[in-house]
Amino acid sequence: MSGDNSDRRTNFITIPDDTAGYRLDEFCIPKHYEDDLSRVLIPAGLINDRIERLARDIVDDFDEDGLVALCVLKGGYKFFTDLLDKIKGLNRTLGRSVPLAVDFIRLKSYVDDQSSGSIEVIGGDNLKNLTGKNVLVVEDIIDTGKTMQKLLTILRGVKPKCIKVASMLVKRTPRSSGYKPDYTGFEIPDIFIVGYALDYNEYFRDLNHVCEINEAGKKKYASK
């Protein structure tokens, strides 16, 4: 890797606890979700611009060393796709480029809107393919940080060259283990959010904006 990203961990956009967000009628919201949300927290356009900045930081840090981008499914797929598209765009336009490979893993740690307290690896390719590689773990959200710490322990067992983590969102919560990713899009209040591929029992992945789900929405889509 090239460059020094020691200050990247503190470089993110903070959404304050008292933010009002945006009214639902200010954006295009799927009709089937209009009664299930309380507000738009982060509009899709702002997400897109922030990802472009993260992509540039990653290209600056990895440079010609190359990386394997490891997508944490399912929630991470949208951020993963958009981030890699931005990196590939920079590869075409900058005077240097980052060789890219991709891999996937799937974890489970939520039941409804509560952490289950356990972390289950329920899918993924042979992680030994990561041995000796620069690995960029791409995650949708860091809540307590325990899930990511568990994953990093698993990944270190296959001896990659280095591991960095990019998360679209980090929750500001007293339940945090203190873990912070290397690249963060937004730090958000301790609320349950959906959209931009983040789900509530597999619903809301088709919502472009990051929104706060309301109690009616939680009840409507609760697991049976």
N, C-alpha and C positions, 0 to 999 in steps of 0.2 A: 504494500500500500504506500501511497505517497501522501504528503501533506500531514497536517496535524488537526484532527477534529476534536481536540480536547474540550473546546467550548461549544460544540454542537449540542451537547446535552441540555444546555440552558437556552438554546435558541429555538423558541417556539412562540406561537400566538396564544395568549392567555384569554380564555373566555371567563369573565368574572362571575362570582357566585350570584350577584344581583343583576345579571344581565336580563334584559327584557326579551332578547331575541327578536324574532320577526313574526308578524301575524301570518297565519296560514293563507289568508286571502291576498297576500302580497306576492305569492309564488304559485306555480302550477303544482298542485298536489293531486295525486290520483283520487278520484271520486270515492273509491271504496275505503280510503283511509281518513277522509275529512273529519269524521267524528271521533277518531281514535288518537288524535294528536293535540297537544296543547300549544305548541309553538315550533317554529323553525329555529334551530340553534345555530347551524352553520350552513349557509346557502351553497349550492353546488358550484357556483362560479368562484367563490372564495376558496373552496376545497381544491379546485383545479389549479388556481394560481399558486397556492401553497405547495402543492405537489411538484410543480415546476421548480420551485426553489429547492426543495429537498433533493430532487434529481440532480440539480447542479452541484449541490454539496457532495453528494455521493460520487459523482463523476470526478470531482476535484480530489476526493480522498482516495479513491481506488485507482484512478488513472489507468495505465496500460496493464496493471497487475491482473485485471479481470476478476469476476466474482460469479458465484452461484447464488441466485436469488431464490430463497426458500419461502414459498407461500404457505401461510398458516390458514388452512381452509376451515369453515367455509367463508366466514366473515371477511377474511383478508383478500378475497379474490379481486374485488373491485379496485381497492387501493393498489394491489399488486399489479394488475393490468395497466392502470393509469400511470403508475410510477415507472414501470418498464417502458411504456410508450414514450414517456418524457426522456428517459435515459437514451433510448434508441434515437430519438430526435436529436439529442445533443451529440450522439456519436456521428451523426450525418453532417452536423454543422460546425462542430468545434475542430480545432486542429489536432486533437487527440481523441481517442475513443477507448471505451471499456468493453472488453469481450464479455459476453453474457451467456450464462447457462441458467436453466430453471429446474426447480425440483419442488415437491409438495409434501406437506404433512397435515394431518387433521387431528385436532384435539377436542375434548369436550370437558367443560367445567361449569356449565350453567344449567339450571332447571328453572323455567320461568324467568323471573328477574333476580334470582338469588344464586350466588355461587354455591355449588354443591359441596364444596370443601374437599373435593377430590379431583384429580386430573387424569383423564383417560386418553391414551393415544389410540385412536380408532381407525387410523389410515395413514398411509405414506409409503414412499418408495424405500429402497434399501439405502439407509443413511450412510453406509460405508462408502458410498460414492462421493461423500463430502470430505473424505480424508485428504489432508494436505491442501484443501481449497480455501479461498477466501469466501466466507458465507455471509450473506445478507439476509437475515430473517425479516420477513415482511408480515406485519400483524395489523389488524384493524384497530384494536384498543387494548391498552394496558389498564387494568382495574387495580387489584391489590398487588399485582406483579408476581404473584406466586406461580401462576401458570407459566409465565415466561421463564422464571428461574428454574422451574422443573424442566422445561424444554431445553434450556441452555445446558443443564447438567447432562441431559441425554446426548446433546450434540457434542459436547466436549469429550464424551466417551469415544467418539470416532476420530478424534484428533484432527480437526480442520486446522488450516494455517492460522486463520483468525475468524472471529464471529462478531458481526455488528448487527444491531437490531434497529429497524425503522418501523415506527408505529404511527398510524394516522392520528390517533387520539390517546391521551393519557388522562385518567380520572384523578382529580384532586380529592383524595379521600383519607380519612383517619385510619382506614383499614389497610393502607398501603404498607408493603414490606420495605419500602424505601427504594425499590428498584426503579431506575430511569433508563429508557432506551437511548441509543446513540443518536437517533434522528427522530424528532417528534413534530407532527404537524400542528396539533392544537392541544392545549391543556384545558380540560373542561370541568365544570362542577360535578359534584357527586350525585348525579341523576341518571335514570335509565334512559338511554337514547336508542333510536332506531334509524334506519335509512343508510344510504350509501353502503349497502350490502350488510349492514348490521341488522340482526333479526330479533324478533320476539317469537320464539317457538316456530321459526321458519317463515314468519310473515315479515313484511316491510323491507325485504331485500330489494324490491323493485322501486323503492323510493329514492330519488336522486339526492335530496338534501338530508343533513343530519337533523333529526327532530326529537323532541321529547314526547314520549308516549304518555297518554293520560290514563287515569284509573279505569275508565270505560274500555279503553283499548286493551289494557292488561286483562280485564275480565273477559272481554270478547274473545281473545286469542289465547286464553290460558290453556295449558296442556290438559288433556282429558284423562 
